[in-house]
Each structure stands twice: as structure tokens, then as C-alpha cells.
Amino acid sequence: AQSVTQLGSHVSVSEGALVLLRCNYSSSVPPYLFWYVQYPNQGLQLLLKYTTGATLVKGINGFEAEFKKSETSFHLTKPSAHMSDAAEYFCAVKTGGSNYKLTFGKGTLLTVNP
Amino acid sequence: GAGVSQSPSNKVTEKGKDVELRCDPISGHTALYWYRQRLGQGLEFLIYFQGNSAPDKSGLPSDRFSAERTGESVSTLTIQRTQQEDSAVYLCASSDFQQPQHFGDGTRLSIL
């Protein structure tokens, strides 16, 4: 069965600092991986996705993630945090055997300090 | 609007009452999903509709939960005889077939 583990339920960084949000997954099949962002009282917005091909994926708002099969990881990074990046971030893996189900991690709340 | 629309945005009801939540997907999207998001948790898959195919109801937590979809448009999620543990944000998403999901802002359900 697929599962997603997000290390750190809460990450705090200073404005301008590197953002690193960790995600590890387990999957019985080659994974499709996603990062979503959720701002307060809003739904989830897709940041980026990995399906096949290049393992370094660039998304919106300056975020990127690298798929590392050997480490079963898909960590999300951004070189320089902005106040507007404060939100909750969810990593998800497409469920094996399904072409639509996503298994989500429990989320990481990112706070950005001035 | 062009996005997924959910109503109501907030719902407070008494334990034991029935509630109905509505989702208007993006026009043309054939797939529609319902999720439940409990405080401090990730999203739990509830149900999936794809075109005229039989829905995948495997995530519905009990027979108190049901959902309907009219063609490729509006969907309603109904919770009968609500319990306090049903308190959560219920999110709807839609997509083209096998494409990334677009989410609505959710309905925040509180059971007193």
C-alpha cells in the first residue's frame, strides 16, 4: 500500500532563508508524486508534480522538488522564503493500481518570520 | 467563476441531523472527488466519480455517508444522523481524466 510521510508537522524559517520540506513515500509501483499548498480557509493548489522523466521538477512560486528513487524521497525546496509562502504543504502519491486516487501526507505548516 | 465551487462554506448543525454539501466542478471536468480533512490530518479520500462509470465509494467511512452526481455536473455529499466525529472540512475536487485535481475551498462542518 502507498503511504506518505512528511517529516516535521511545523517548519519555521526566516524571510529570505532556504525552505526545505521533507517528504518520503512508499509505493509498490513507480510513483507519481505531487506537492500541494493550502492557504487558510482555502482548498489545495497544485505546486508541482512528478510523473516520469526529469527528476528535478519546477513548480509555481519558485518551488522545486527532486525525485530520488534510491531515497524514496520527494523533498520540496525554495531558495529564498517569502512571507507569502506561509501556508500548509501536502505531499501526495498517486495510489498504485489506481489512475486517480491520491494518498496524502499529514501536511507541514510553514511559517515565515520577518 | 472558473474554479470549483462548494456550498455552504460553513455549516453548523446538531448531532443527529442530516446535512447536504454541494460541489460545482469546473465545467467540462469529467472526474469529481470528495475528501475529508480532519484537524491536523491529511486528506482522506471519500468517493470518486468519472463520467457515467460507477463511482468508487471505497473511502466512505460508513453507510451514513452517500454522494450523488448528476451527469458531469453538480455533486452532493450527504451525511445522515451526523456524529461529532464527522466534524471536518469536506473538500471537493475536479479534473479532466487522469489530470491533476483542482480543489474547491471546502465546507467546514461543525457538529454540536
Contacts between the chains, C-beta under 8 A, distances in Angstrom:
chain1	res1	chain2	res2	distance
A	4	B	42	7.6
A	9	B	40	7.5
A	34	B	100	7.1
A	36	B	103	7.9
A	41	B	105	6.7
A	41	B	106	7.9
A	41	B	108	8.0
A	42	B	105	5.1
A	42	B	106	7.8
A	43	B	4	7.1
A	43	B	91	5.7
A	43	B	93	7.5
A	43	B	103	3.2
A	43	B	104	5.0
A	43	B	105	4.8
A	43	B	106	5.6
A	44	B	43	7.6
A	44	B	91	7.1
A	44	B	93	7.7
A	44	B	101	7.9
A	44	B	103	4.4
A	45	B	103	7.1
A	46	B	100	4.9
A	46	B	101	7.5
A	46	B	102	7.7
A	49	B	100	6.1
A	90	B	42	6.1
A	90	B	43	7.1
A	92	B	43	8.0
A	99	B	98	5.3
A	100	B	31	6.4
A	100	B	33	7.5
A	100	B	48	5.8
A	100	B	50	7.2
A	100	B	56	7.9
A	100	B	95	7.9
A	100	B	98	6.8
A	101	B	45	5.7
A	101	B	48	7.1
A	101	B	56	7.7
A	102	B	43	7.6
A	102	B	45	7.1
A	102	B	101	7.3
A	103	B	45	7.9
A	104	B	42	3.7
A	104	B	43	4.4
A	105	B	42	5.4
A	106	B	40	7.1
A	106	B	41	5.7
A	106	B	42	4.6
A	107	B	40	7.9
A	107	B	41	7.8
A	107	B	42	5.8
